[in-house]
Amino acid sequence: MNSRYLAADALLGDENGSTIFGSIATNIDARAQGV
C-alpha cells in the first residue's frame, strides 16, 4: 500500500468516518487496498 494513503488516513480521520475528512480517508484507504 502507498504510504501516502496511510498518511492521509491517519491525518484526516478515524476509520468510522465520523467527519467528512474521515469519510474521504476511509474511501482512499479502501481504494488503496483494492476493495
C-alpha positions as CSV (number, residue, x, y, z in Angstrom):
1,M,0.0,0.0,0.0
2,N,1.1,3.5,-0.7
3,S,2.4,5.3,2.3
4,R,0.6,8.5,1.2
5,Y,-2.7,6.7,1.6
6,L,-1.8,5.7,5.1
7,A,-0.7,9.2,5.9
8,A,-4.0,10.6,4.6
9,D,-6.0,8.1,6.7
10,A,-4.0,9.0,9.8
11,L,-4.3,12.7,9.3
12,L,-7.8,13.1,8.1
13,G,-9.9,11.0,10.4
14,D,-10.7,7.7,12.0
15,E,-11.9,4.6,10.3
16,N,-15.5,5.2,11.3
17,G,-15.6,8.3,9.1
18,S,-17.0,10.5,11.9
19,T,-16.1,13.6,9.9
20,I,-16.2,14.3,6.2
21,F,-12.4,14.1,6.2
22,G,-12.6,10.7,7.9
23,S,-15.0,9.5,5.2
24,I,-12.6,10.7,2.5
25,A,-9.7,9.0,4.2
26,T,-11.7,5.8,4.5
27,N,-12.6,5.9,0.8
28,I,-8.9,6.5,-0.1
29,D,-7.8,3.6,2.1
30,A,-10.3,1.3,0.6
31,R,-9.1,2.2,-2.9
32,A,-5.5,1.7,-1.9
33,Q,-6.4,-1.9,-0.8
34,G,-8.3,-2.5,-4.0
35,V,-11.6,-3.1,-2.2
